[in-house]
Amino acid sequence: MNRTEAKFYDDYILPRIMRKEILWAQFEGITLRLGERCSWTPDFLVLLADGTLEALEVKGHWEDDARVKFKATASLFPWLTIRAFRPLPKHQGGGWDEEVLNPPEPS
């Protein structure tokens, strides 16, 4: 894990594990094939207490190819909730900015 991913794990994933909102988390636990010689490995794969599987991506900044893969994955795997996070600077309050693709259907 790089520093941003480790901080995200400490700030976001670990507290949710402690609250039993996340039952299981794996760093780079799966690689999804998007096409010929094209794949995406989410930074974290997590299983929520309600049985939902989520792919979490942490980015310091977006490269064009990463954003294309992110959107292609959402299209090819509509059952997978995909969340991308980037750290917010301290002058913006810190924490994490979140973008969600394929949000779960309301119960």
Secondary structure by P-SEA (a helix, b strand, c coil): ccaaaaaaaacccaaaaaaccccccccccccccccccbbbbccbbbbcccbbbbbbbbbccccaaaaaaaaaaaaacccbbbbbbbbbcccccccbbbbbccccccc
